[in-house]
Amino acid sequence: MTKKDIIPYRIKQARVSRGYSMGELADLLGITRSAVSQYELGTIGPTDYIIGQMSSVLKYPISFFSKKLPETTNANSAVYFRSRRTTAQKAKNAAREKISIFREINDYLSFYVDFPKPNLPNIGCNNPVTPLSLNELENYASLLRNYWKLGSGPIENLTSVLQKNGIMISVMDLNNKKIDAFSVWYNSIPYIFISKDKYSNARLRFDLAHELAHLLLHANTYVDDDLENKAISEKLETEADTFAACFLLPKETFSRDVYSTSINHFIQLKKKWKVSIGAMIYRCADLDILSPNQIKYLKDQMTYGHYWKREPLDDQIPLETPIAHKQAFELLLDNNIVTVSDIVDSIGCSPSEIEEYSFLPEGMLKPSAPTGIIKLKDKIAQYRN
């Protein structure tokens, strides 16, 4: 590789994805901020030594910096973040670059395998100002359940349902406790990222349903700049939360299951519906299943048991996991279509990072030592027989 092979945007992408400013990277490399800026603009090329240092500091293989860019690098919808309003823009920018890298992993696999096509009904909402009513969101949730033929009972494995309908999912360490999840449409493919930091099955499923709402209801109406408006952002988050509750806990069937205000009853409901007790309490309030005094009693029980942060069964209900990429990599490796080295060189990330993006078993892409290079001498083999 020569300096001419370096793609300036890859330097910026590597830096931003790791959450560094130009100044911070410059300090780590022992160069000026101006030099970093010029490398990223392509006005000057970094020396081989600097590229080696960047690779070490940013933890990307050197091959990453010369990897050809996709034909399109911009998302075709806003990026919806399930995060606190105090989340730094730098953290969101890092998340955006992670989306791009995961999208490239997906593109690589899509060259060899057929993933399910996106299969979502066209029910985007065209009014960017007026909030959707509870009744409208109930109807949209019911429409989607019917479209996917899910019935009106508990959804056994939401992650599997989403992947079967063409939604690509990554569960990984976002290195920021203020970001729970985010989603985006990229080249007509919907993507959802979930943070490992808050990884209980009930929370995972609610976050997935929340991001599903953004992909389904908001993608064609809003752009990134809209989400900087506090009123719009709060409107969208409220709608996504409400849709998630409607989708996971259908009005008619869930209402019939609630017949007690005992916290133990709600623990049993959690086993069945795989939704947090806290979310079920708020759903009961929205549906007027329980009176305000009964809702208060349940909330008091949650507070008394210290359940708002950690609920019963959080450690016992098995976690759902995305499997689409795992199956794709297994197909390629088991059928000797590519080698582990081919995968790592083509994607341009370390084996462990690809494993994290695609939720692969640890060590799946670790290069293995050659086998079968020696054998017993014929006379020894004959003697043993």
N, C-alpha and C positions, 0 to 999 in steps of 0.2 A: 504494500500500500504506500502511495506517495501522498504528498500534501495536496496534489490535485484531486485525489480521490475523496478527500474529506468533504462532507456535505455540511455547510454551516448550520442549517436548521437542526441537525442532529446534536450539535453541541448545545444549542439552546434547549432543545427538548430534554436532553440528559440533565442539564442543570436545573431546569424548572421542575422536572418530575421528582427530583430529590429535594426540592424545597429551598434551593439556594438562590440568593440574589447574585447579581454580577459581582458586587463588591465582596461578598462572602466567598464566592468561588475564587476570585482573584487572590484573596488573602491565603486561601488554602494552597494555591498553586505558586504563591510567591511572585505574582506578576501584577500589573496594574489593571484596574477596572476597564480602562480604555482598551487594553489589549484583548480582554474577554469580549468586549463589545465588537471589536473589529473581527475577531474570529467568528462570532455569530452572524455578522453581516456579510462575511466573506471578503472583506476588503484586504485582509491579509490572512495567510494560512499559518496555523500553529506548527511548530517544529515537531519532529518525531518524539523528542523528549517530552514536550508539553502534552502531546496526545497521550503518551504513556502515563503521564501524571494525571490527566483528566480521567483516563480509564480507571486508575487506581482510586482516585478521590470519589468519583461519581459511581463507581462499581458497575460499569458497563464494559463489556469486551471491546477491544479496539475496533473490531469489525462493525460494531454498532454505528460508529461515526462515519462510515462510508456506505451504510446500507441505503439503497435507493428508496426515495420517498414514494408513497402511494400517489396515484394520479390526483386524488382530492384529499386535502388534509383538514378541511373544515366540517364540523358536524352540521347536519341539516335540521336541527332543532335546538332549542335552548337546552342547557344542562341544568337539570333540576337537582338541587342539593337538599337533602334532609339533614339540616345542620343548624347550629345556633347562629343568630344574627351577628355574634361577635367573631365568627370564624374569619380568619385573615384571608385576604384575597390571594396571598401567596399559596396558601393551602389549597384553595379552590383551583388555582392554576396548575398546581402539581397534580391534582386529581384529573384535570382535563387531559394532561399529557399521559396519565396512566390509561385513560380511555383510549387514546390514540394507539398506544402500544398494544393494548389488549385487542383492539380492532385489527391491528396488523397480524397478531397471532391467529386471530379468527380468519383473516384473509388467507394466510398461509395454509391453514387446515382446509379451507374451502376450495382450494385448488385441487385437493385430493378426494375430499368426501362431500357428500350432500347433507347439509344440516336441514332440519325442518324449516320450511318457509314461514316468514311472519304471517300470523293468522289472527288478526285483530279486526273487529268490526269498525267501520268508519262512523264513530260517534263523537268526534271532536266538537268542542263547544266554541261557538264563534263569537260570543259576547265576552270581551276581555274584562268588563267592569262589573256587571251584575253577578253576584254570587249565586251559585247553583243551590237550589233548595234541597232539603233532606229528601223530599219526595222524588225530585229529579235524579238525585244520586242513587236512591233505592232502585229506580227504574233502570238506570245505566248498569248497575251491578247485576240486576236480574237479567238484563239483556245479554251481558257478557257470559253469565253462567249458562244461559240457554244456548248461546252461540258455541260455547265449548262443550256443551252437553254434560255439565257437571251436576245437574240435579240441584236440590236445595238443602242437602245435608253437609256435614263437615267435609272439607277437602283433605284427603288423606296425605298427599304430598304436593304442596303448592309449587315447589321448585321444579319438580318433574312436569307439572302441568304447563308452567311457563316455558320450559325448554321445548316441550313437544309442540308448542305453538310459536316457535321461532324466536323466542327472547333469549339472548345470550346473557349469562350470569357469571359474575366473578365475585368470590368472597375472599377478601385479602386484607392485610394490614395496611391501613391508609395513613398510619403514623400521625394521626390527628384525632384526638378523642372528641372533638367537636363535630365531626362529620360521621353520621350514621350510615348514610347511603346516598347514591346519586344515580341519575339515569339520563339517557340521551338516545336519540335516533341518529344513526350514522350510516349513510348510503342505504337508506331504506331498511336498515336492520336495527331493532331496538336492543339496547344494552342496559343492564342494571348492575351496579356495584354495591356490595354490602360490606360494611366494616366488620372485621373479626372482633373488634374491641368490645362490642355489645352482643356477643354471639350466644344467645339462648334461642331455642327453637321458636318459641312464641314471638319473641322480638324479631327474629329473622323473618318469619312469615308476615308479620304486620308491616315491616319495612318493605318487603317485596310487593305486598298489595298496595302500599302507599305509592311506591315508584311506578307500579302498573297503572295507577290512576293518572299520573303525570303523562305517561306514554300514550295513554288512551284518550284522555280528555283535553290535555293542554298543549300537546306538541305542535299542532298546526296553528295555534293562536298567538303564542308568545315568543319573544326573542330574549336573548340574555340580558339586554338592557332593561327590559320590562321587570325582570326579577330583582333589580336593584331598587325598585319602588317598594317601600315597606308595605303599603296597603295591598298592592297586587300580590306580593310575596306571601303575606299572611292569608289572603283569600285563597291562593292556590294550596297552601299547606293545610288549611282547614278543610278544603274540598277533598284533598287526597286522603287525609285522615278519616273523614266521614265515609268516603267511598270504600276505603279498606275495611272499615267496620261493617258496612253494608254487604260487601262481597264475601267476607269471611263468616259473617253471622247473619244469614238471611232472616228477614223480619218474621215470617210466619213460623218457620221451624225452630229458630232459636227462642222465640217468645214462648213456645209450648214447653220448652225444657226448663224454664225458670219458674220454680215454685217455692223457693225458700230464700231467706236472706242470711242464711248461715254461710260463713266463709268456707266451711267444709263442703257445702253444696257447690260452691263456685270452683273449688279445687277439682271436684268430680266433673264439672262442666269443662274445665280446662283440659282434662284428659280426653274428653270427647271431641271438643272443637279445636284444640291446639291453638288457642288464643289466650293472651294474658288475662288474668283476673281483672286487672285494672281496666283493660280495654272493654271487657264484658260489662263492668259496672257502668262505664260511660255509655255503652250501647243501650243498657237498660234504661238509663236516664233519657236518652234520645227517643226511645220508643214508648216511654211512659209505662213500662212494664211494672216498675216499682215507684212508690211515692217518694217525694223528696226526703222524708224522714227515713225511709228504708235505704235510700241511697246513702244518706249521711251515716246510718248505722254500719253499712258495709265499708264505707271509707274509714270510719273509726276503727273497725276490725283490721283493716289493712295497716293503718298507722300503728295500732297496738302490736301487731305481729311483725312490724318492720318489713312489710312486704312490698313497699312501693319501689324499692330498688332491686330487691331479690325475692322472687316469689317461690312458693312451694312448687315442686316439679321441674323447676328450671334446669336442674342438674340430672333429671331422670328421663325426660322425654327426649328420644334420640334426635339428633340434629339432621335436618335435611341437607343434602349436598348436591351441587351441580355436577353432572356427569357427562355432559355433551363433549367437552374437550377431552376428557379422559378416554372416552370411547374412541374418539377420533385418533388420538395418539396411539392407543393400543392397536387399532386397525393398521396404522402405518408401520409400526414396529413389528407386530406379529406376522405381517405379510411381507416383511423385508422390502417395503417400498422405499423407505429412507432409513438412515442410521441415526443414532442419537447425535452424532457429530454434525450430520446434515441439518438436523432440526436446530441445534444451537447456532450453527453458522448462519443459517438462513434467517432466523428470527433476530439474532444479534443481542440476546440477553443471556445472562448466566443460566445454567440449568435450574438452579434453585429458584430463580425469579420466574422462569417460565412455569415451573411447578406451582408456584404461589398464584400466579395469574389464572391458571387453568385448573386449579384445585386438584393437582395430581398428587399421588402418594410421594412422600419425601424419598428422594433417591431414584425415582423412576427414570429420570433423564441423566443419571450419573453414568459416565462412560465406564464400561465394564472391562476387566482384564481379558485378554484373549484366552480362549480355552481350546483344548484338543490339539495342542501343538507338540505333545510328546505321547508316546505309547509304550507299553511293555514290549521287550524284545520277543520275537516269535518263540524262541526256545523256552522263555520263562512262561509265556502264555500257555504253551503246550504242556509244560510241566505241571502247571496248576490244574489243567483239565485232566 
